């Protein structure tokens, strides 16, 4: 909802006449809601900036958040909500920074009096609602960006392929295995097999909280793909509950070797590749 | 028409597929390979598909056919150098290349063939050569 030229003129007059009063009351109202998580000085600086942006826009004529000349206002609002989102404030606490202006304007309008008080207040609060919505939108966008970044980081961090022995690599899977992650794990493992020429791979699922048919499907696909390339996979780290789930779900691992622990799997692979391990006898024993 | 070269290394025939496989090329390869196995008396065939970006059901069937032909002629077939992307695609398609042995690279493939025929090591060949004479005299 946009303000017409006349209304925005009155808004500009109201804001410019009582600069200090507006920022003072506004800061107080917001500070109560934020419960001291942001310093008064910082809050005042932000609100003064926003105040200035609204005033500039109002002086330029029709006030509308979507208007072309309101770019500065949008930038300030966006900056404010991005900051709030990063600092971990809730959506309400972010929106209140804008909505608190309503109370301040109401006070000022009441003090001024006159015929157009009601109409002006409705118009002004329409504008503030619009600004609030805009703030909320950019808040959500920032949060979504953060979540996407974190998901990507998680994807990169949680799928290392480690070399255990000459010709033996292992993938310790940690966390829930969804399709996207399974794909990344699969590709990375197969690529490592090619790069290192390792004929054995151990997939350790100790860190996977639950194994359902989908997770099993992903693991089986990886094993079959590795076999096609000429490498053998062993699944290890199957916890007791997981074993029960696997049997209850009727998942068949066929002739794929499964071991309870990574140590067992490594021993199995070493035996397959003809490496013998023996404990060195203690001196003097 | 392009032809896939067949190289003989010791007791093993090495086929490195570097071109896109058409029906003609595949049939020609099967024929050539069968002839070479018989003429050289090789006991192992290594098919290197490192250069293949795409392995579809057609190429998959060709590999299976070659493996079967070699088996009839008493030669082990090992497919080596399959790319990860190719393996993933084959799994997604549900093609498992039944009856084909695979290895990561040519070296591993040669080891696999050697391991599959422990009684046919080069030392044994020398032994056979020595016994050739008495055998011929016996039959003569």
Interface residues (C-beta under 8 A of the other chain):
Chain A: X186 X187 X190 X191 X193 X194 X197 X198 X199 X221 X224 X225 X226 X227 X228 X229 X230 X231
Chain B: X78 X79 X80 X82 X83 X84 X85 X86 X87 X88 X90 X91 X92 X96 X97 X101 X102 X103 X104 X105 X107 X108 X109 X112
